[in-house]
C-alpha cells in the first residue's frame, strides 16, 4: 500500500507543480487522467496505475469491488512489481519536473 501512496503523491506533486487542483481521491487512474491532460506522455503510465488500483482499492476497502477478495489479494511478485512501478513513476515525473526547472 505504501508504494501506491508513493505513486499517488508523486502524481499529485506533478499536478501541484502545474498549479492544478489536487483531487481528493486515491484512484490513480483518475489522478493520472489529470496529468495526461497536461502532458500526453503520461499515458505511458496508464497500465501501471490501473494495476496498482486493482490491488490497492480492495486492500483498503475490502467491500469496494465485489469478488475481489480473497483471490484478488496481491502476492510477493505483485509487491515486487509495484516497487518497480513506483520507481518508474518517480523517475518519469522527476524527468518532467527537471525539464521545466521545477526540480533540482
N, C-alpha and C positions, 0 to 999 in steps of 0.2 A: 504494500500500500504506500510506503514511503516513496518509492520510485515513481509511482503515479502522481503523488503530490509534487514531486520534483519537476515532472513534465508540466503539470498544471501551472506551477509557479513560474516556470521558465516562459511558457506561452503568454501568461498574463503579464510578465515583465516586458515582453515584446510589445504587447498592446499599450502598456503604460508608457513605454519609451516613445510611442507614437501619439501620446496624449488621447488615447481612446478610453472609453468607459470600461472598467473591469467587471465582467459579468459575475454574478453571484451564483456560480454553478461549479460542480466538479466534473461535468461532462466534457471530456477532452475534445470530442468531435465538434461540439458546439463552440468551444474556445478556439479550436483550430480554424473553424469556419470564419471566424472574425479575423484571424491572422491572414487567411487566404485572401480575404477582401483587400488587404493591404499589400500583399505580395503573393502572387500565384505560385511561386516556388515552394510555398509551404504545403502544397498539395502532395509533395513527396513524402510527407509525414503522416498522411491520412490513414494508411493501413496500420501503422504502428499505434496511432492514437485509438483507432477503433478496437484493436486487440486489447489494449490496456483497459479501455472502458468495459469490455466484456468480462474481464476478471475483477476489476475494481468495484463496479456497481453492486454485484451480488455479495461481495465480501463485506461491503459497507452496509448495504441494505438488502439482507437476505430474501426479503419477500418482494423485491422490486421487479424481478423478471421471473415469472413462474417457470418452473422446470430447470432452473439453473443450478440448484443445489440438490444433492452434494456432488453430482457428477461434473458440475461446472467449476469446481474449485481448482485453483491453479496448483501446479506441481513444481518440483525443483527446476525443471527445464524452463517452465514459463517464467520463473523468478529470474533465472539467468538471462533469458531473452529480454526481460523487462529492464535489466540493468544496461544491456546494450542499447535498448531504445532510449533510455534516459540519456546516455552518453551522446547518442546521435542527435537528439533534440537539443541538448545543451550546446554542443559544438555548432550545430546549424544556426541556432539563434545567436550565439556569440559571434559567429561569422557575419551575420546580418547586421548586428549592432556595431561591430567593428568597422564594417564598410561605411557606416554613417557617423563614425566617431562618437557613438553613444556609450562605447565600452572601451576601456584602455587595455 
